[in-house]
């Protein structure tokens, strides 16, 4: 997959992660989008490095989508823990 496909995958993975983990994010829509894109790259790298599951060339590969969404969830949780505001 090319860089544009990873960006699109990251946008969609960020949206899916936001649906799974709703709530207010410190960065708003832009922060969630960037987190989703970074999570897709992180998930793909972790999958290829530690799970010996190389990133496929297909855009519709379930393992690639799963790793991108999990990566986005992990980064979204970390982002909220580091930069989130306390609830009042």
C-alpha positions as CSV (number, residue, x, y, z in Angstrom):
1,X,0.0,0.0,0.0
2,X,1.1,3.5,-0.7
3,X,1.3,6.4,1.6
4,X,-2.0,7.8,0.5
5,X,-3.7,4.5,1.2
6,X,-2.2,4.5,4.7
7,X,-3.5,8.0,5.3
8,X,-7.0,7.0,4.2
9,X,-6.7,3.9,6.3
10,X,-5.6,6.0,9.3
11,X,-8.5,8.4,8.9
12,X,-10.9,5.6,8.9
13,X,-9.2,3.7,11.7
14,X,-9.3,6.9,13.8
15,X,-13.0,7.3,13.1
16,X,-13.6,3.6,14.1
17,X,-11.5,4.0,17.3
18,X,-13.5,7.1,18.1
19,X,-16.7,5.2,17.7
20,X,-15.4,2.4,20.0
21,X,-14.1,4.9,22.6
22,X,-16.4,7.9,22.5
23,X,-15.8,11.0,24.6
24,X,-14.2,14.3,24.5
25,X,-10.6,14.5,23.3
26,X,-8.2,17.3,24.1
27,X,-7.3,17.9,20.5
28,X,-10.8,17.7,19.0
29,X,-11.3,16.4,15.5
30,X,-7.8,17.3,14.2
31,X,-6.1,15.5,17.1
32,X,-8.3,12.4,16.7
33,X,-7.5,12.4,13.0
34,X,-3.7,12.7,13.6
35,X,-3.9,10.0,16.3
36,X,-5.8,7.7,13.9
37,X,-3.2,8.1,11.1
38,X,-0.3,7.6,13.6
39,X,-2.1,4.6,15.1
40,X,-2.5,3.0,11.7
41,X,1.2,3.4,11.0
42,X,2.0,2.1,14.5
43,X,-0.3,-0.8,14.2
44,X,1.1,-1.8,10.9
45,X,4.6,-1.6,12.1
46,X,3.9,-3.6,15.3
47,X,2.1,-6.2,13.3
48,X,4.9,-6.6,10.8
49,X,7.7,-6.5,13.5
50,X,6.4,-8.5,16.4
51,X,3.6,-10.7,15.0
52,X,5.5,-11.6,11.8
53,X,2.5,-10.5,9.9
54,X,3.8,-8.4,7.0
55,X,1.6,-5.6,5.7
56,X,-0.3,-6.8,2.7
57,X,-0.7,-4.9,-0.5
58,X,-4.4,-5.2,-0.3
59,X,-6.3,-2.3,1.1
60,X,-9.1,-4.5,2.3
61,X,-7.0,-7.0,4.3
62,X,-8.7,-7.7,7.6
63,X,-5.5,-8.1,9.6
64,X,-4.2,-4.7,8.3
65,X,-7.5,-3.0,9.3
66,X,-7.4,-4.7,12.7
67,X,-3.9,-3.7,13.5
68,X,-4.6,-0.1,12.3
69,X,-7.7,0.2,14.6
70,X,-5.9,-1.4,17.6
71,X,-3.0,1.0,17.0
72,X,-5.4,4.0,16.8
73,X,-7.1,2.8,20.0
74,X,-3.8,2.5,21.9
75,X,-2.7,6.0,20.8
76,X,-6.1,7.5,21.6
77,X,-6.0,6.1,25.1
78,X,-2.4,7.2,25.6
79,X,-3.3,10.7,24.2
80,X,-6.2,11.0,26.6
81,X,-4.1,9.9,29.6
82,X,-1.3,12.3,28.8
83,X,-3.2,15.4,27.6
84,X,-6.8,14.9,28.8
85,X,-8.4,17.3,31.1
86,X,-9.8,16.1,34.4
87,X,-13.5,15.7,34.6
88,X,-15.3,18.3,36.7
